[in-house]
Amino acid sequence: MVETIETTRKFSINFPKAISEFQNAMKKFPVKQILYKIIFRGKGLEFDSYRVFENGDDGDLIDWKASLRANQLLARKYIEEKELNVYFLVDVSNSMLFGSGNKLKAEYAAEFVAALSHLVSTSGDRIGLVMFNDKIVKFLHPGSGRNQFALFMKFLADPNLYGGGFNLGKTIESVLKTVRSDYNVFIVVSDFIKVNSFSDERSMKIIGTKFETISVVIRDVLDEELPKTDYQFAIQDPYSNRQMILDPKIAAERYRENVALQKRILMALFKKSKIDSVEFLTKNSFASLLVAFLKRRSKRGRI
């Protein structure tokens, strides 16, 4: 059952721990090189030229066709001197204010954004924050430095900025009107439970085909399946507040089927929109899972 959070409630967010755990997991990962040349490459950076491949270079940068023509190994070179603007679009709607375990989805999302934005910021790029429900609640334009990161933490930890409806399509359209550079990456953080409208689909295709975009799906275990219990219980729609009584013995299988169907539709939409995606459950630490995702992404390059 989804409950609306009280505005006087303090979030249980541990930014230092989230950042530290992610940093420890990233220790053996070539952060700057991977961020620029692989993970956020493609629509975020322009191809410049070729250079002779050297020992220690990333093998994924080899252009085999060009190497064959030149009769020597050639690596692709990308323009690196321009800063990237990395936008974090964070869903703060009602459905994110649910948690059956130690963390609300909103709290988990805040720690995730803190860890990844800290990495991006300390790599020399600019970070921007867009907190949205059915409208934009807070828009922090891309910037760099400690003050920018401090504002990230301040806004993400403010429970008064959370709650409300959901409209991803409207948010994307509003954000794209402000973009003035081609050197942008968009990271959309949400449970994506409410994504099903034509407006959301159209906007996601626009942002996914024009810019390097990653969707981060954050779910609670009860978003996936009903609790195992012999008792009936009430569930409540986080947006309409409509309630119904369920018997898990009867409804559990249908619930799982609907969840699986919604996920297939969502994954198909990501694929059509050329948006890479990664999913986390709030019961699991995201640090090692995120590093594994970044490594997989680095090996295959652009999606």
N, C-alpha and C positions, 0 to 999 in steps of 0.2 A: 504494500500500500504506500503510495507516495504522499508525503506530507509536506506542506509549505513551511519553510523555515521562518522562524520569528526574526524580525529585524534586529532584536536586541541580542540574539545568540551570537557568540563568538565562534568563528571557524576553528577547527582543529587542524591547523596547517603548520608544517615544520619545513620551512624553506631551506634552512642550512643543511638539514639532514638529506633532503631530496637532492640538493646540488652536490653534496659531498659523495653520496652513493653513486650518482651518475658519473662524477669525475673519476672515481675509483674504477668504475666499470670501463671507462674510456681510456685508461692509462696507456694501453698498448695500441691505441688506434691513432693513425696519423691525421689528427683533427683538421688542421688548416688545409692540407692538401686534399683530403677527401671532401671536405665541405665545399671547396671551390670546384674541384675538377671532376667530381663524381656525383655526390649526393644532390647538390643544387645546381648541377650543370644543365646544359641544354637550353631551355627557354630563359634561364637566368644568366648565362654567359655566352659570349660569342666565340666561335672558332676563329683562331688567328692564323696559325701556320703549322708546319711540321718541324720537328727537330729529331736529331739522332737519338734513338733510345739508349739509355745508359743503365748500368747495373744499379738496382735499388729503385728504379722507376716503377710505377704501377703498371702492371701488364695490361690492364684494361684500357690504357691509353694508346696501345699499339693500333695503328691503322694498317691492317694486313694487305689491303689492296694497294695502298700507296707504297708500302714496304716492298711488295712484289715488283712494282714498276721500277722502284729505285734500286732494287737489289741490296737493300739494307733495311734493318729495322727502324721504322719511323714512328714517333709518338706524336699524337695530336697536342697542340699547344693552344690554350685558351687565354683570352684577355682576363687578367686577374686584378688589374689595378683599380677598377671601379668597385666601390662598395655595393654590396647587396642590401636591399631593404627587405627584411624578413618580417612579414606581418603574421601575428598570431590572432586568428579569429576564434574567440572563445565563447561558446554557448553558455549563457547564464540563466536560461529559462527554467521553468518549474521542474521539468523532469530531471534536471541535473542536481536538484536538491533532495535526492533520495539516496539512501544507503542502508543496506541491511547488515553491514559489517562495521568496521572501525572508521571507514571513510565514506562521506558523501561523494558522489561522482564529482561534484563541484570542487571539493577539497582535493581530491586526487588530481583533477585537471589542473588546478592552480599549482600544485607541486610539480607536475609534469612540465607545465609552461615555464615555471621558474628555472628548472634545471636546463631545459633546452635553450631558453632565451639567454641564460647566463653563458652557455657555451658559444652561442652565436655572437653575443656582445664581446666576449673576451677574444674572439677570433678576428675582431676588427670590423664587424658588420653592424648595420643599424637595425634596431628592433622596434616594431610598432605593435600596438595592442588595440584590438577591437573587441569589446565585450558587447554581446548582443542577445536580445530575446526576440520579440517581434519588431524591435527597432534597435538602433544602436544606443547602448546605454553609456558607453565610454569609448572615446576614440583618442588614442595617444599616437600621434604621427611618428613615423620612424625617426629614431635618434640614437645617439651613442653615448657612452660614458656612464659613470656611476649614478648620476642623477636620474638618467633614463631608466636604469634598472631598478632604482629605488621606487620610482613611480609605478613600475610594473608590480612590485611587491605590495605597494600600498593599495592599489586598485583591486588586485586579485584577492586580497585578504579582507575586503570591505563587504560584509554581508548585505549591506543596504543596496548594493548594485546587482543583487541576484533576485531571480523570480520573474514571473511574467510569461507571456506567450512565446511563440517561436516562428521566425520567418527568416530562413537562411538566404533565400533568393533576394529578398529586399535588401538585406545587409550587404551581400556581394555587389549588387548593383550600385549601392551608395558608395562603397569603398572604391570601386573601380573608377568612379567619377573623379576621385581625388588623386589617382595614380598618374604621375608625370614621367616616370622612368620605366624602361624595359627591364631593368635589373631588379626584379622583385621575385620573392618567393612567398607563397601563402601556405600557412599551416592552419588547418581548420580543426578545432578540437570540440567534439560534441558526442552525445550518445547516438545522434542521427536517427532517433526513434521516430521523429515527426517528419522526416524527409520523405515526401511522397507527392508533392504538388508539381504541376508543370512549371511554375515559376522557379522552384528550387532546382529542378532538372536543367532548365534552360540556362540559368545563371552559373551552375556548376560546370556545364559544358564550356561556357565562355571563359571562365577563369582557368579551367584545366587545360584548355587548348592554347591559351595565350601566355600563361605563366606556369612556372614550375610550382605544382601544388601537391600538398600531402594532406590526407585526411587522417585524423587520429580519433578512432572510435573508442569511447570509454563506456563500459557497461558494468552494471552490478550483476551479481549472480542471479538475482531474482528477475533481471531483465531477460535472462536466458531460460529459466524454468521455474515453475512454482515450487514453493517449499514442500518438503515431504512431511506431511502431518495428517492425522486422522480427523482433524477438526475443520469445519468450514470457516472461512474468513472473508473479510471485505477487502476489495481493491478499489482504488480511486484513480480516475483519469487525472493527471496532473494539470491539464489545461481546462477541461470542462467541469471538473470536480464531481462528475457523475460517479456513482458507486454501484457495485454489484457484489452479491454474495456468491462465492465459489466453493465448490467441493473439489479439492485437488485430485481425488480419486477419479472423478469424472472429467475434469477440465485439463488435467496435466498434459495429456498427449496432444490435445488440440492447441494448447498454448505453445508447446514446443514446435508444432507444425507451423503456426503463424509466425513465430520468431524466425524459423528457418526460411520461410517464404520472404519475409521482410528483408532478411540479410541477403538473400539471393538477388532481390531487386536492387538493393543498395550497392552490392558489389558490381552488378552489371552497370549501374549508373556510373560508378567510379571508373570502370574500364572504358566505357563510351566517352567519358569526359577526360580520359588520359590522366587520371588522378591516382597516384599511388596511395595505399592505405595500410594502416597498422591498427590492430585492436588490442585493448588491454581490459582486464577485469580488475576491479578495485581491490579484490582480495590478494592480488599479486603485486609485488614490487615492479615498477616499470623500468628500472635502471638497466638490468642485464637484457631484458626483452627489447628495449629501445636500441641498445648497442647492436644486438643481433640483427635487428631490422636495418640499421644503418649499414652494417657490413654486407647484408644481402643486397641492399640497394647499390652499394659501391661496386659490387661484382658484376651487376648486370647493367649499370649505367642508367641511362634514361629509360623510362617505361615506354 
